[in-house]
Amino acid sequence: MIIATLCYINDGKKTLMLHRIKKANDIHKGKWNGLGGKLEQGESPEECVIREVNEESGLIITNPKLRGIITFPKFDSVNDWLVFIYTVKKFKGNIKESKEGVLNWVKNKNLMDLNLWEGDKIFLKWLNKDKFFSAKFIYENKRLLDYKVVFYE
């Protein structure tokens, strides 16, 4: 199982999104995602999300808020993924060019217009709830087949 983080940085009106268009053999090629990546050995999810956001954007985030956990069985047709989903409102620094794609501040009202994974269009709406979630999204050949979620107070 691959363990990873995904972070949505929001300034109140816009969310920083990464258009994945630069990396070769990228399963996310052409999609818009939040920022994040795989945990390194000995790293906590919080350490990972802070490091990954900095590496991908140049921003230094503080107080990432864990909103939920999503399991993606065989997402890449081989590996199960376990992803810790965060939101961030506090950050500093200047955005730098990303090696994985193009970073862009997208108006919150326009997020659903982006080329997102089908499951992202579902769980992005959960980030505004004041409830923690645990979900499983089942994909096959890059198509969402089913999902389940449990919300915790």
N, C-alpha and C positions, 0 to 999 in steps of 0.2 A: 504494500500500500504506500502510495506517495502522499505525504502530508505537506500541505501548502497553505498560503494565506492569500486573501483577496481584500483589497481596501478601496473604499469609496471616499474620496476627499471632497468635502462640500463646503463652499464658502457662504452658504445661505441661499444663494440663487443659482449657482452653477456647480457642477460636479466635474472633477478632473478625470477624463477618460483617455485610454490608450487605444489608438487605432492600430491593430497588429498587422503591419504591412512590410516589415523589414526583415524578419528572421526567416531563413530557409527552413523548409520542412516544419513549419509551425502549424500545429493542429488548429490554432485560433486565427490563422491567416485570413485577413479581411474583416474580422470581427472587432467590435469595440468592447473593451474590458476595463475593469478597475485595475489597480496596480497590485502587484504581489508576486509570489513565487514560492519555490520549494524551501522547506526548512533544511538548514544545514545541521550536521551532527552536533549535538549538545545544545542546540538553540531552542528557545521557547517560541511559541507562536507570536508573542508580543515582540520579542527581539527580531524575529524574522520579518514581520510586517514593517517595522521601523527601518530595518536594513534594506529590504526590497524597495520600499517607496523611495528611499534616498538614492539607491542605485539607479532606479528607473526614471526618476524625475529631478533629483537634486534637492528635493524638499526634505526638511526635517519635521517629522510629525511628532506631536505630543498627545498623550492621553488617548490612544486608539481605543475605541469602544467595541468590544466583542458583541456582535449582534446575533450570530448564529453559527451553526456548523452544518455543512452539506457533504454528504457522501455521494460520489459519482462512481458507481460500479463500472469497471472496464471502460472508462470514458474514452481512452485512446485505443480501445479494442484490446488492450493488454492489461493495463494497471487499474486498480481501484484508486481513487483519489479521495482524500479527506481534506476539506478546505474550511479554514476558519475565516469567517466573514466579518470584516471590521468597517466602521465608519470613523471619520476624523473631521473635526471642525477647526482644530488648532494646528497651525503649521507655519513655518518660516523658511526663508530662502528663495532662491530664484530657480525657475524651471530650466533644466538643461535638456539637450536633445537626448532622446532615448534610443538605445540600440535595437529595441524591439518594435518600435512603431512611432507614430506621431501623437504627441500629447495635445489635448485640446480641452479647454473649459467649455462644457456643454450646458446650456440652460436646462434646469431640472425638468421643465415642462416639455423639453424636446428629447429626453433620454430614450423614450420608447420608439422614437423615429429612427434610431441608429440600427445598424446591422448587428444586433445582439444575438447571443444564443437564446433559444426559445425559453429555457429555464431561467435565464437572467431576467427576462421580462416578467416572470412570476415573482422571483425572490427580491428583486429591487424594490417592489412595492412593500415588502415586509420590513425594510430598513427603517421606515418611518414609524413603525409600531413600537410601542414601549414593551415589547415582549421578546424574549429570547426564543430562537427557533432551532430545531434539529430537523433536517430534511434529507431526503434521498431523491436524486434525479437520475432516472435511467435513460441513457442514450444508446442508440444503435445507429451506426453509419451517420453520425452527426445529427440525428433526428431524435427529439425528445419523445420517448414512448410513454412514460408515466412518471409521476412523482408523488411523494407522501411527505407530510410535514406535521410536526407536533410543536405547539407554542407553549411556552412556560411563562408564568406570571412572575 
